[in-house]
Amino acid sequence: MSIYRFGLIGRRALGAASACLLLLGAIPALAWPDSPNDEWQALIEAATAEGGVTVLANANLGDDFIAAFSADTGVPITLSVGEHGEGRARFNRETETGQATFDVFIGGR
């Protein structure tokens, strides 16, 4: 049986599946580097000096993410979670006034 039996839609699906497999193979390369560069190290030191990082998010990031980041960097995370849309509204309001109470915003649609 040939893969071409499935027509154009089948070939597109096969192409998309192949691309996904290639991307999944690249995931290990996205891991934290063993030795951070100077810029990253300076950022970690500044965050540690401030007592941690405050993350504003629309959804709970999960305990695993927080624990892994803190274990890897030594920087504690304070998580501020809002309901759908609330995080984006707070981000807009605080950045427009220059009074941000968070270090990082993670949001999406």
C-alpha positions as CSV (number, residue, x, y, z in Angstrom):
1,M,0.0,0.0,0.0
2,S,1.3,3.4,-0.9
3,I,1.1,6.5,1.2
4,Y,-0.1,8.3,-1.9
5,R,-3.3,6.3,-1.8
6,F,-4.7,8.7,0.7
7,G,-4.5,11.7,-1.6
8,L,-3.5,15.3,-0.9
9,I,-5.1,15.5,2.6
10,G,-3.4,12.3,3.6
11,R,0.0,13.6,2.4
12,R,-0.5,16.9,4.3
13,A,-1.4,14.9,7.4
14,L,1.7,12.8,7.0
15,G,3.8,15.9,6.5
16,A,2.3,17.5,9.6
17,A,2.9,14.4,11.6
18,S,6.5,14.2,10.4
19,A,7.1,17.8,11.4
20,C,5.7,17.2,14.8
21,L,8.0,14.2,15.3
22,L,11.0,16.3,14.3
23,L,10.0,19.0,16.7
24,L,9.6,16.5,19.5
25,G,13.1,15.3,18.8
26,A,14.3,18.9,19.4
27,I,12.7,19.2,22.8
28,P,15.8,17.9,24.8
29,A,17.8,20.6,23.1
30,L,15.5,23.2,24.8
31,A,16.7,22.2,28.3
32,W,18.5,24.6,30.5
33,P,22.2,24.9,29.6
34,D,24.6,23.2,32.0
35,S,26.5,26.5,32.4
36,P,24.5,29.7,32.0
37,N,25.9,32.7,30.1
38,D,26.9,35.8,31.9
39,E,23.6,37.6,31.2
40,W,21.5,34.8,32.6
41,Q,23.7,34.5,35.6
42,A,23.4,38.2,36.3
43,L,19.6,37.9,36.0
44,I,19.5,35.0,38.5
45,E,21.7,36.9,40.9
46,A,19.4,40.0,40.7
47,A,16.3,37.9,41.2
48,T,17.9,36.2,44.2
49,A,18.8,39.6,45.7
50,E,15.2,40.7,45.3
51,G,14.0,37.6,47.1
52,G,12.5,35.9,44.1
53,V,10.4,36.3,41.0
54,T,6.7,37.2,41.0
55,V,4.8,35.6,38.1
56,L,1.4,36.8,37.0
57,A,-0.5,34.1,35.1
58,N,-4.0,33.5,33.8
59,A,-3.8,29.9,34.9
60,N,-2.1,27.9,37.6
61,L,1.4,26.9,36.3
62,G,1.4,23.9,38.5
63,D,3.6,23.0,41.5
64,D,6.0,20.9,39.2
65,F,6.9,24.0,37.2
66,I,7.5,26.1,40.2
67,A,9.5,23.4,42.0
68,A,11.7,22.7,38.9
69,F,12.5,26.4,38.3
70,S,13.3,27.0,41.9
71,A,15.4,23.9,42.2
72,D,17.3,24.7,39.0
73,T,17.9,28.4,39.6
74,G,17.7,28.7,43.4
75,V,15.1,31.5,42.8
76,P,11.8,31.2,44.6
77,I,8.6,32.0,42.7
78,T,5.6,33.8,44.0
79,L,2.6,33.0,41.8
80,S,-0.3,35.4,41.3
81,V,-3.1,33.7,39.4
82,G,-6.2,35.5,38.0
83,E,-9.3,34.3,36.3
84,H,-9.6,34.3,32.5
85,G,-8.8,37.7,31.2
86,E,-8.1,39.1,34.6
87,G,-4.3,38.6,34.3
88,R,-4.2,40.4,30.9
89,A,-6.3,43.3,32.3
90,R,-4.0,43.6,35.3
91,F,-0.9,43.4,33.1
92,N,-2.2,46.2,30.9
93,R,-3.3,48.4,33.8
94,E,0.0,48.0,35.7
95,T,2.4,48.4,32.8
96,E,0.5,51.5,31.5
97,T,0.9,53.2,34.9
98,G,4.5,52.0,35.3
99,Q,3.5,50.3,38.6
100,A,4.0,46.6,37.8
101,T,3.8,44.4,40.9
102,F,5.1,41.4,38.9
103,D,8.3,40.4,37.1
104,V,6.9,38.0,34.5
105,F,3.5,37.7,32.8
106,I,2.5,34.4,31.3
107,G,-0.7,34.5,29.4
108,G,-2.4,33.5,26.2
109,R,-5.7,32.9,24.5
